[in-house]
């Protein structure tokens, strides 16, 4: 047999074992981060104003949490204010300075969902200006739209990163009695609409479909019947990640990987930043979902959470707001006044107690001071 043929056969055998192609398959990773409600109460607006420059600046609010947000490949947040311009105002009809969005981008936020009960607080001008500001900052967004044509073109939002394709949908239960002004659209939770949108999302063949829902009962730490019902609707029709906001307190998280319909649900991530100061409204959770893709098959590798707490000290007689990763700062009591440290511990203990009892395969990321990084306890999902 000619040597050339022997060489070809030898090369072929290198890639075949018992009839199976053993050529190394391409593997990819993607980390998704989900954060809860970005609120803008009047005290937060006042704190962001710099008396020396006459400008607003929120960067210091996020300087302690930015290392976590910016490390993820894609960070998605619920913007629960409008960026409607002057005059700025807090509850009940929110309009925050544009600098809030600037600071969130600087801290690492890549995508905003905008369908929530405050989407229409400043009516047509507020909804449209919010979209314009996010566009100007090149922050991807979904949930509210200028008109039907925009929604048809832009929805579901397709996020492409690291060789992954993520379809993102977003809905809210209501808009506080202020309907969207035609031709504007705010996505409302509606069975027929969601089913139609999920079908469209499946048709573009994403690796994963995420549904971000603004739902549930305020200040309740257990999911309502409506939340459970729409969670089942979404996961039975193609969504493999269902993320919740609105209750302003944390609710349980579940990762189901051991069945024919693997999926993840976080019913409520609580408050990311706000001036709601009573526990458990004074903090929240950041959910990290790590994806793994081998060849063309993507799956959720694991999921974990970071507990966060909003620390509002007075510095030079002026109130400030800092979002803190709890597992790092709970070991630095000298950072706080005693009352604040005890409040943070109260939130942390209550949240951990809830998650330890209710979560399924979603564990806390803990801070390692020796290596100055965070680690997650591995969970066997078999």
Helices and strands as residue ranges (DSSP letters): H 3-14, E 16-17, E 20-21, E 27-38, H 42-48, E 49-50, E 55-56, G 59-62, H 66-71, E 74-79, H 99-107, E 111-113, H 123-136, E 140-142, E 144-145, H 148-154, E 157-161, E 164-172, E 185-186, H 191-203, E 208-214, H 225-235, E 241-245, E 253-256, E 263-266, E 271-273, E 283-294, E 297-311, E 314-315, E 318-319, E 322-325, H 326-329, G 333-335, H 338-358, E 363-368, E 373-376
